[in-house]
C-alpha cells in the first residue's frame, strides 16, 4: 500500500512517514496542494492523508 501525506509542516510529514514505514507501508510527502498534484500525476496512491 502506498500513501500520500500532504502537510505543510515538514516534521509532521516525516513523523507520519516514519510510523507508516514501521508498519510496512510506502509513503511520499508533499508540502502543499501543487506538490501533491504533481505526485498524484506521477504515482498511484491507495490513500491520502491531508492536513487542512
N, C-alpha and C positions, 0 to 999 in steps of 0.2 A: 504494500500500500504506500502511495506517495501523497504527501500532504503539503499544501502551500500555506505558509504563515505570513500574514500581512499585518505588520505593526511598525509604527514609526520609531519605536524605541528599540535600539539595537540589542540591549541587554535582555529584554523580554523575548525578542525573536530567537536569540541564541540559546536562552534557557529552555524555551519550548522545543527547539531543535534537539537539544541535548536529551531531554526527557523522552521525546519521541524516538530518538536513536536507541536509547536504552531498551525500549520496547520492540526494537527491530524494525521500526518504520523509517522510511526515507522521507526527507523533507527539504524544502527550499524556503528561503525567506525573501520577502520584498518589503521595502520601507514605505512604499506608497502605492496608490492605485495604478499609476503609469508603469511602475516596475512590475506590479502584479499582472497587468495586461500583457506585457512582453513575455513573462514567464508562461502565462496561460497559452499563448500562441505557440510557444516552443516545446511545451511538455504536456503530458496528460497527468492530471491530478485526480485522485479519488475523493479528496475533501479539501476544503479551505477553512482556515481559522483566521477570521478578520476582526481586528480591533477597530471599532467605530469610534 
